[in-house]
Amino acid sequence: MNTSLRASAHVSHKGWYSIEWNTIQQYVTKLRQRIYRAEQQNQRRRVRKLQRLLLRSKANLLLSIRRVTQQNTGKRTPGVD
């Protein structure tokens, strides 16, 4: 199964509050670890492919939006200043 489909399968059409955040977080964390390991092994092509996968990943997008809107508490405006 395609990894991007696997991560986006946990996002239902019901809405924001039905997203399984732990599963999404684990997927993105493992992908970042794969990038790190490939970089340590000097596998440049694999690093580029994994980075492209991370950038186009719906799971990474969802985590970014969540970080800016919900986890950025104590600030006057949501967003990265």
C-alpha positions as CSV (number, residue, x, y, z in Angstrom):
1,M,0.0,0.0,0.0
2,N,1.2,3.5,-0.8
3,T,2.5,5.2,2.3
4,S,0.7,8.5,1.7
5,L,-2.6,6.6,1.3
6,R,-1.9,4.7,4.5
7,A,-1.4,8.0,6.5
8,S,-4.4,9.7,4.8
9,A,-6.6,6.7,5.5
10,H,-6.8,7.8,9.1
11,V,-8.4,11.1,8.1
12,S,-12.0,10.5,7.7
13,H,-14.5,12.8,5.9
14,K,-16.2,13.5,9.2
15,G,-13.9,16.3,10.1
16,W,-11.0,17.7,12.0
17,Y,-11.9,16.1,15.4
18,S,-12.1,12.6,14.1
19,I,-8.4,12.5,13.0
20,E,-6.2,10.0,14.7
21,W,-3.4,12.3,15.7
22,N,-1.2,9.7,17.2
23,T,-1.1,7.6,14.0
24,I,-0.4,10.7,11.9
25,Q,2.4,11.7,14.3
26,Q,4.0,8.3,14.2
27,Y,3.9,8.2,10.4
28,V,5.6,11.6,10.1
29,T,8.2,10.8,12.8
30,K,9.1,7.5,11.1
31,L,9.5,9.3,7.8
32,R,11.8,11.9,9.4
33,Q,13.8,9.0,10.9
34,R,14.1,7.4,7.5
35,I,15.4,10.7,6.0
36,Y,18.0,10.9,8.8
37,R,19.2,7.4,8.4
38,A,19.5,7.8,4.6
39,E,21.5,11.0,5.1
40,Q,23.8,9.2,7.6
41,Q,24.4,6.5,5.0
42,N,25.1,9.0,2.2
43,Q,22.1,7.8,0.1
44,R,21.4,11.1,-1.6
45,R,18.8,9.8,-4.0
46,R,16.8,8.2,-1.2
47,V,17.1,11.4,0.9
48,R,15.6,13.4,-2.0
49,K,12.8,11.0,-2.6
50,L,11.9,10.8,1.1
51,Q,12.0,14.6,1.4
52,R,9.7,14.9,-1.6
53,L,7.4,12.3,0.0
54,L,7.3,14.2,3.3
55,L,6.6,17.6,1.6
56,R,3.7,16.2,-0.4
57,S,2.3,14.2,2.5
58,K,-1.1,15.0,3.7
59,A,-0.1,13.8,7.2
60,N,2.7,16.4,7.4
61,L,0.3,19.1,6.2
62,L,-2.2,18.3,8.8
63,L,0.4,18.3,11.6
64,S,1.7,21.6,10.4
65,I,-1.8,23.2,10.5
66,R,-2.5,21.7,13.9
67,R,0.8,23.0,15.3
68,V,0.1,26.5,14.0
69,T,-3.6,26.7,15.0
70,Q,-4.0,24.6,18.2
71,Q,-0.6,23.9,19.8
72,N,0.6,27.5,19.5
73,T,-1.1,28.5,22.7
74,G,-0.1,31.7,24.6
75,K,0.4,33.7,21.5
76,R,-1.7,36.6,20.4
77,T,-2.1,35.4,16.8
78,P,-1.9,31.9,15.5
79,G,1.0,31.3,13.2
80,V,4.7,31.3,13.2
81,D,6.1,34.8,13.8
